[in-house]
């Protein structure tokens, strides 16, 4: 039976895997010994992030729509909170589009040093944006906890078995192509545990 707690935990697991993917990419980009053998990993990370970031965007847009409807306009402060999350999402879409365009170029020219360098440069900018602008946003979360009902959380989570099956394949490909010199990053279950202890889900 799906309830609000299991729905929220499912979302956190998804975002934990997403976080681990860009942490691994970040670690790879910091490795001075990287070379063309990293290309399959770069492509696998981008393929996973394309799917996972798409889910994150859809979930957050659904959350913002439900927040706006529940607040029925809301206060100026509440409107500013929702506007800020929209700003973050818009920036993420722009970075993701550039990132995926470089991925496409990399698929077509995997041995071209300039193409590899461009992917790495764009990736670094995107990871910087994720780390500085796409983290947990306490104001919107606080409002959501106050106004949402159990059904809201379940609908936002959009538990989709077909997506999860595809995501598992993409994540496995990412892990299988990971160079030995690239650490795994923060595991998804650790991320969920940190989130739960810090944000009061227990």
C-alpha positions in Angstrom: 0.0 0.0 0.0 1.4 3.4 -1.0 1.2 6.1 1.7 2.7 9.6 2.0 5.8 8.3 3.9 6.7 5.7 1.3 6.0 8.1 -1.6 8.3 10.7 -0.1 11.0 8.1 0.5 10.7 6.9 -3.1 11.3 10.5 -4.3 14.3 10.8 -2.0 15.7 7.5 -3.3 15.4 8.8 -6.8 17.1 12.0 -5.9 19.8 10.2 -4.0 20.7 8.2 -7.1 20.7 11.4 -9.1 22.9 13.0 -6.6 25.3 10.1 -6.7 25.5 10.3 -10.5 26.6 13.9 -10.6 28.9 13.3 -7.7 30.6 10.6 -9.7 30.8 12.8 -12.7 32.3 15.6 -10.6 34.9 13.2 -9.2 35.8 12.0 -12.7 36.3 15.6 -13.9 38.7 16.2 -11.0 40.8 13.2 -11.9 44.0 14.4 -13.7 44.4 11.0 -15.3 41.2 11.1 -17.3 41.4 10.3 -21.0 39.2 9.1 -23.9 38.4 5.9 -21.9 36.1 8.1 -19.8 33.8 8.8 -22.7 31.5 5.8 -22.2 31.1 6.8 -18.6 30.4 10.4 -19.6 27.7 9.3 -22.0 26.1 6.9 -19.4 26.0 9.6 -16.8 24.3 12.0 -19.2 21.8 9.4 -20.3 20.9 8.7 -16.6 20.7 12.4 -15.7 18.5 13.0 -18.8 15.9 10.6 -17.4 16.3 11.4 -13.7 16.4 15.2 -14.2 13.3 14.9 -16.3 11.6 13.2 -13.4 12.8 15.8 -10.9 11.5 18.6 -13.1 8.1 16.9 -13.5 7.8 16.3 -9.8 8.8 19.8 -8.8 6.4 21.4 -11.4 3.6 19.2 -10.0 4.6 20.3 -6.5 4.6 24.0 -7.4 1.2 23.7 -9.1 -0.3 22.0 -6.1 1.2 24.6 -3.8 -0.1 27.5 -5.8 -3.6 25.9 -5.9 -3.6 25.2 -2.2 -2.4 28.7 -1.3 -4.9 30.3 -3.7 -2.5 33.2 -4.3 -0.9 33.2 -0.9 1.2 35.9 0.8 3.9 37.9 -1.0 6.4 35.8 0.9 4.8 32.5 -0.3 4.7 33.8 -3.9 8.4 34.7 -3.7 9.2 31.2 -2.4 7.4 29.6 -5.4 9.0 32.0 -7.8 12.4 31.1 -6.5 11.9 27.4 -7.2 10.7 28.2 -10.7 13.9 30.2 -11.2 16.0 27.3 -10.1 14.1 24.9 -12.4 14.4 27.2 -15.4 18.1 27.5 -14.8 18.4 23.7 -14.5 16.6 23.2 -17.8 19.0 25.6 -19.6 22.0 23.8 -18.2 20.6 20.4 -18.9 19.9 21.3 -22.5 23.5 22.4 -23.1 24.8 19.3 -21.2 22.7 16.9 -23.4 23.7 18.7 -26.6 27.3 18.0 -25.7 26.4 14.4 -24.9 25.0 14.1 -28.4 28.2 15.5 -29.9 30.2 13.2 -27.8 28.2 10.1 -29.1 28.9 11.2 -32.6 32.6 12.1 -32.1 33.8 10.1 -29.1 37.5 10.3 -30.1 37.6 14.0 -30.8 39.6 15.8 -28.0 37.8 19.1 -28.5 34.4 17.4 -28.2 35.5 15.7 -25.0 36.9 19.0 -23.6 33.6 20.8 -24.4 31.6 18.1 -22.7 33.8 18.4 -19.6 33.6 22.2 -19.5 29.8 22.2 -19.8 29.6 19.4 -17.2 31.6 21.4 -14.7 29.3 24.4 -15.1 26.2 22.3 -14.8 27.5 20.5 -11.6 28.4 23.9 -10.1 24.8 25.0 -10.8 23.4 21.8 -9.3 25.5 22.1 -6.1 24.8 25.8 -5.6 21.2 26.2 -6.9 19.4 22.9 -7.0 19.8 21.7 -3.4 17.1 21.3 -0.8 14.9 24.4 -0.6 13.6 24.6 3.0 11.0 27.4 2.4 9.0 25.5 -0.2 9.3 22.2 1.7 8.0 23.9 4.9 5.0 25.2 3.0 4.4 21.8 1.4 4.4 20.1 4.7 1.9 22.6 6.0 -0.6 22.5 3.2 -0.3 19.1 1.5 -2.5 16.1 2.2 -1.3 12.5 1.8 -2.8 12.3 -1.7 -0.6 15.2 -2.8 2.6 13.5 -1.9 1.6 10.3 -3.6 0.7 12.1 -6.8 3.9 14.1 -6.8 5.9 10.9 -6.4 4.2 9.5 -9.5 5.4 5.9 -8.7 5.9 4.5 -12.2 7.2 0.9 -12.4 8.0 1.3 -16.1 10.2 4.3 -15.4 11.9 2.6 -12.5 12.8 -0.4 -14.7 14.3 1.9 -17.3 16.1 3.9 -14.6 17.7 0.7 -13.1 19.1 -0.1 -16.5 20.5 3.4 -17.0 22.0 3.4 -13.5 23.6 0.0 -14.0 25.1 1.2 -17.3 26.5 4.2 -15.4 28.1 2.0 -12.7 29.4 -0.6 -15.2 31.1 2.1 -17.3 32.6 3.9 -14.3 36.4 4.0 -14.4 38.1 2.3 -11.5 39.6 5.7 -10.5 36.2 7.3 -10.0 34.7 6.8 -6.5 31.0 5.8 -6.2 30.0 9.0 -4.4 27.3 9.3 -1.7 25.1 6.2 -1.9 21.4 6.8 -2.4 20.4 5.1 0.9 22.9 7.3 2.8 21.4 10.3 1.2 17.9 9.3 2.2 19.0 8.7 5.8 20.7 12.1 6.0 17.6 13.7 4.6 15.3 11.9 7.0 17.3 12.7 10.1 17.9 16.3 9.0 14.3 17.1 7.8 12.2 15.3 10.4 10.7 12.5 8.2 11.1 10.0 11.0 
